Amino acid sequence: YNEEELKKKYEQETFIKHLPSEKNHLYKLILKSLRLYHSGRTAGSILAQEMRSIEILYDKALYSECKKFVQRAKKIAAKYEKFYYWYELINWEKKLLKTAYESGIFSEDLQLLVKEEEEVIDKLRNLAEYKVLYAKINAIFSSGGFTRTQKERELVESIADYHLIKGKNTAISTRAASICYYIKGLCAATNRNFKDSFIFFNKTKSILDDNPEIKEEEAKLYVLCLHHLLRSYIDSNDFEDAERLVEEIKGLSTKKGFNSIDIEVQITVGTHIQTLELLTRKGDFEKAIELIPHFDHDYSRLENRVSKEKRLMVNYMEAYVYFGAKEYKKALSSVNDVLNENEQKLRQDIFSAARLLNLLIHYELKNYDFLEYVVRSTGRYLSKQKRDYKIENTFIKYIKKISKQVSEKEKQKELFQYLKNEASELLKDPMEAVLLEYFNLPAWIDAKIQNVDFSTSIKNGFSKDN
């Protein structure tokens, strides 16, 4: 809303004189209303209500009724593995037991409660430790997408080698087990070991599918897991299974536990990005272009809730789609949306890829004079990044030479062949091949050598493989 227009419209009203306090009061009322509306939708909200009821009943010395609520809530906490609530409920049981003892009732054993409490604390501590490991590996993935340096690879290796990750039967709850295999999958994915990542993410999916109550509580983890499986299908060129999984992910929005706005954002934006990835891998840029307006409509509806990481990925993928469809001015606009973010910590892989794509766009636009400046700028940027990819420097070296030979077609073609030979050798290294996650450089080089469209070159590459 426009606050200045609001003040002008209601300038004669008393509430305008103290608008900040009125807004604060309204905000609290809305939240109170939302709490009532959403109460009972999740195990956490149900248990929060039960805990409040238990406190009220205990304060009123209605111990018998209080005990019933505690026992009922404990069943919910156990079913959904809500260990914090479970621990608190045991404390309430101990308080009720003390009250019973004071009344001369000794029908229950305190030692059984103590033993149960120890078991719950162990599970809570175990789960917390897995969540710390998850945060560490996720930080690497969020900053760079894939491991960029030897130091990062060593850090991932230390997580993968941690006793809770590499050991057998170290997870002592279903939630901990699902996170354990997800961490294993993410460790493998950051190192581009897609075969292992596929196995581990599938295991995560199986655990949650077999435990629907936990799946509801870990809905976001489940969606992320499916997105990683989808990437595995795309990377192995298994497009049929990838398309099937896209539809499965979209269908989650109607399922219990998956109908929050947070999950809707994950599903909508995630499938947008990966559908474009799927189509660009196939070289089907024209179909991808047709989908962009539909995606952008959904995206604009959720834009304020979309993370910066996802915005970067959306803009980059749309730039790549426009580039592949030879709509270079639109590609330049989208890639500039990425480069203008000037983010220093988030997804440096996207920024690096965007700078390389920017060079190609200017080359295709025949902005040769400006390209010389962009080449220097890109070289300076990449030299400051803590990454050790030789393919980027090789690409920059040759694009600079090629852009200076625009009038010498044979010389230019010769340089493209040299670039192809050097790039082919470098891309045999799985770490160097990270570039292929963002741009099909070999197909673009072949397109220039054979004088065909980029999309045709990609499709020809698949036909050769088959």
N, C-alpha and C positions, 0 to 999 in steps of 0.2 A: 504494500500500500504506500501511497505518497503521504508522508506525515505532515508536510507543509499544507497540502490541500485539505487534509483532515482538520488541522488547526483553524484554517480559514473558514471552512464550512460550519464549524461548531464554536466559533470564537465567542459567541454570547453565552455558551454553556459553562456552568460552574466547573465541571470536571476538567476542562481544558487548562484551567489555572494550575492544576497539579496532575498533569498528564502522566509523568513518569511513574508516580505511585499507582495511578489507575491502571496503567499498562501492566505493572508488576502484579497487581491484584487479579487482573483478567487472565494473565499468564498462569497463575496458580490455580484459578478456577478451571481453566481449560485442561490443565494437567490432571486435576482431581477428577474431572469428567472422563478423561481418557483412561485413567486408572480403573474407574468403575466399568467403563465400556470393555476394556481389555482384560479385566480380571477373569481368571480361570482359563485363559487361552494357552498358557504354558505351565509346566510343572513348577517353575520358579515363582510365578505369580500366585499359583494356588498355595504353595508352601508359605509364601509371605503373608497371605491372608490367614492361614491356619496358625502361624506363629503369633500373629496379633490376637487372634481369638483365644489361644492358649494363655497368653499373658493376662488378658482381661478376666478369663475364668479363674485363673490362679489368684489374682488380686482380690476377687470376690469370694475367695475361699470355697469355690465350687470344685473341689478336688476330683470328685468322681467324674464329672463332666469333662474336666480338664484332661484327665487321663485318657478318655476316649479320643479326644482330639489329637493328643500326642501319638497314640498308637496308630490312628488313621494316617496322620501326617508322615510317620516313620515308614509306613508301607509305600507311600508315594516317593519319599526321598530315596528309599532303597531301589524301587523300580526304575527310577530315572537317574540313579547314581548322583544324587545331589548331596555330596558328602559333607559340605559345610552345614546345610540344614540338618542333615542326619546327626552330625556331631552336636549341634545345638539342642536337638530334640532329646538326645541321650542325657544332656545336662538337665533338661526339664524333668525327665524320668527320675533322675537322681534326687532332684528337689522333692518330687512327689513321693519318692520312696522314704526320704527322711521324714516327711510329714506323716506317712503311714506308720513308720516306726514309733514316732512320738505318740501316735494314737493306739499303740499296742498291736499293730498289724504287722506280722513278720512273714508274710506269704511269699515274698519275692527275694531273690538272692542278689545282693549288691555286686558280688564278684562277677556274675554273668554280664552285668551292665559294664563293668570296668573292662572286661575282656572284649566286649563288643566295641567299646569306645576306642580301645587300642587298635583294633582292626580297621575301624573307620579312619582314624588318624593316619594309619599307614597308607590307606588308599588315597586319602586327601593329599598327603605328602608326595606320594608316587605320581599322582596326576599333576600336581603343581610342578614337579621336576620336569615332566614331559612338556609342559606348557612353556617352561623357560627355554628348553631346547628348541621348541617350535618357533619361539620368538627370535632366537638367534639365527636359525636357518632362513626364516622368512625375511629378516632384515637384509641378508645377503641377496636374496631373490628380488626384493623390492628395490634395492639400490642399483643392481646391475643386471638382473634377469638371469645371467649365467655367471659362473666364476670367471673373473677377468685377469687375475694375477695369480702367481704361485702362492702368495700369502693367503688369498681367499680360498684357493683350492686346499691348502693345509688346514684352514679353519673348518671347511666342510668335512674334510677327512677326520678331523678331531671329533666332530659331532657324530659322524657315521660310526666312529670307533668307540664312542662312549658306551659304557657297560649297559646302560638301559636300552640302547639302540641295537647293539650287536649281540647282546646276550639273549638266551632263550627264556621264555616265560617270565620276563622281567616286568611286564605290565600286569598289574593285579586287579584291573577293572576293565570293563568293555570300553569305556571312554578312553582310558589310557592306551589300550591296545590299538584303537582306531588312530589315535594321534601318533603312536609309535610308528605304525606302517606309513602314515602320511609323511612323517619326517624322513623315513627311509626313502620314500618316493621323491621328496623334494631334494634330498641330498644327491640322489642319482640324476635328477633332472637338471640341477644347476651345473653338473659336470657333463651334461648331454649324454648320459648313459640311459637312453630311452627304453632299452630292453628291460633293464631292472626297474626303472621308474614305472613302467606299465604294470609289471608284476606287483609292485608294492601298492600302487594306487588301486589296483583291482582288489587287493586284499583289504584295503581300507573300506572300499565300497561293499565288499561281501560282509564284513563285520557289521557295518551299519544297516545293511539290508536285512541281516538276520536278527537285528535288535531294533525294531521300529520305534520303540520309546526313546532310545538313545539317539536314533537317527533324527527324530523331531527336535531334540535338544541340540544336536550338532548339525543343524540344517546347513549352516554356512560352510562348515568343513566338508559336508557331503557335496555341495555344489562346486566348491573349489576342486575337490577330488575329481569330479566328472569333467571339469574343464581341463585338468591335467591329462586325464585319459584321452580326451578329445585331441589334445596336442600330440599325444603319442600316435594316434591314428593318422593325423595329418602328416607328421614327420616320417611315418613309414609308408606314406602315399596310399593308405587304406581308406580311400575316399567314401566308399559305400558304408563302412562302419562309422565313419566320422559323421556322415549325414544322418544316419540312424540315431547316433548319440546326441546330435544337436536337437532333434525332435524330442528325445527323452528328457533332455535338460529343460526345454521349453514347457514340457508337460508337468514339470514339478510345481509350477506356480499354482496349480489347483489342489495340491496335496496338503494335508494337515501339517503344520509346522513350517511350510514354505510360502506362506501368503503374507509375509510382512513386507514393508516397503524396502527394507534393507536387502532382503533376499531377492525381491523383484529387480532391484538394481543390479545385483550380481548376475542374475539370469539374463536379463535383457541386454546389458552392456557386454557381458562376457560372450554371449552367443553372437552378438553383432560383430565383435572383433574377430572371433574364430570362424564365423561364416565367411567373412572377407578373406581371412587367411586361407581357408579351404579353397575358395574360388581362385585366388591368386596363385596358389600352388598348381592348380590345374591350367592356369593361363587363361581363365575365363573372366577377363576383366570387364567385358561388356555386360555380362550378367551381374557382376558385382556392382557396376555403376547403377544398374536399374534398382538395386536394393537400397542404395545409400539414402534416397529421399524417405523411404519407409523407416529405415533405421534412425535417421535424423529426427523424424517426427517423435518416435518413442524416446530418443535421447534428450530432446528439448523438454519433454514432459518431466524427465527425471534429472535434468541437468544440475540443479542445485544440490542434488544428493550424490552425484557421481564424483568419486575421488579424483584427485589430480593425476594419479597414476593411470587410471582408466581413460581420462580425457586425453592424455598424451598418446596412449595406444590407439584410441579411436582416430585422432587426427593423423597419426603416422600411417595407419592402415588406409585411410581414405586418400592420403597423398599418394601412396603406392598404387592404389587402384586407379586413380586418375592418370598417373604416370604410365601404367601399363596400357591404358586405353588411349594414350597419346593426347590427353587433355592437359597439356603441360602447364598452362596458366592456372588452372584449378589445382593442379598438383602443387605448384609453387605456393599458392595461398594456404593450402592445408599444411604443408611442411613448415611454413613460416609460423603457423599457429603453435607448432612444437618448439621451434627455435626461439620464439619470443618469450617462452615461459621462463627461461634463465634459471632453471632449477639446478641446485648444486649437488644434491644428494640422491634425488629420486630417479630411478631407472636411467642411469647414464648410458645403458645400452641403446635405449630409444633415441637419446640425443645424438649419440655417435652415428647411428644408422641414418637419422634424419639429415645430418650434415653430409654424409656420403650421397644420399639420395638427392640432396640439394645440388650437389655438383653435377649429377646426371641430368637433372631438370634443366639447369642453365646450359649444359652442353646441348641438349635436344632443342632448346629455345634459340640456340646459336648466339648466346650472349658470351662470345669468346673473350672479349676484353674484360668484362666483369668477372668471368670465370677465373682469370688469373689471380684476381684479388681473393675470391672465395676459396681457391685452392690454398693460398697462403694462410688464410684465416682458419680453415679446417685443419691444416697441418699443425698450426700452433695449438688449437684446441685439443687435438688428439695427443700431442706431445705432453700436455699437462695432465692428461688422465692417467690414472694408475692402472694401466692395462698393457698387455704384451702381445697384441695381435699384429703380426707382420703383414697380413693380407691388406690391412687398411693403408699402411704406408706404401706398399707396392701399387695399390690401386691409385692412390693420389699421385705417385710418381708418373704413372703412365697417362693418366687423364690430363695431366699438365702437358706432357709431350704431345699427346694426340690432338689437343685443342690448338696447338701451334702449327699443325700440319693440315689445316682445313682445305687448303688449295692443292695439296699433294695427296690424292686419294690412295695411290699405291703405297706411299710411305705410311700413310695413316693405317691402311690395312695391315701392313707389316708390323706396326706397333701393336695393333690389336692382337695379332698372332703371338707376339712376344708376351703380351699381358696374359693371354690365354694359357700359354705354357707355364709361366711362373705361378699364376693363380691355381692352376690344376695341381701343381706340386704342393703348394701351401695348403690347399683345401683337403689334402689327404689326412692332415692332422685334425683330429676331432675338435680341438680347441680353436683352431683357425676357422673351422667350418661353421662356427657360431654365426658368422655373417650371413649364411644361407637361411637362417631363421627369419631374416628381415628383408633380404633382397636376393634374387636369383642372378648373381653376377655372371656365372658361366653362360647362362642363357642370353643375357644382354650382350656379352662379348660375341657370342656366336651369331646373334642377330646382326651385329655390325659387320662381321666377316662375310656372312652369307647374304647380306642385304635383304633381310626379311623383318617382319614385325616382331617385337619382343614376345608377344603372346604366342605367335607361331613358333618361335624358337623354343619356348617352354614346352609346348605340345610336342614338338619334334623330339625334344629330349626324352619325354616319356615314351614315345614310340620306339626310340632307340633302346631304352632300358628294357622294354618288353620284347 
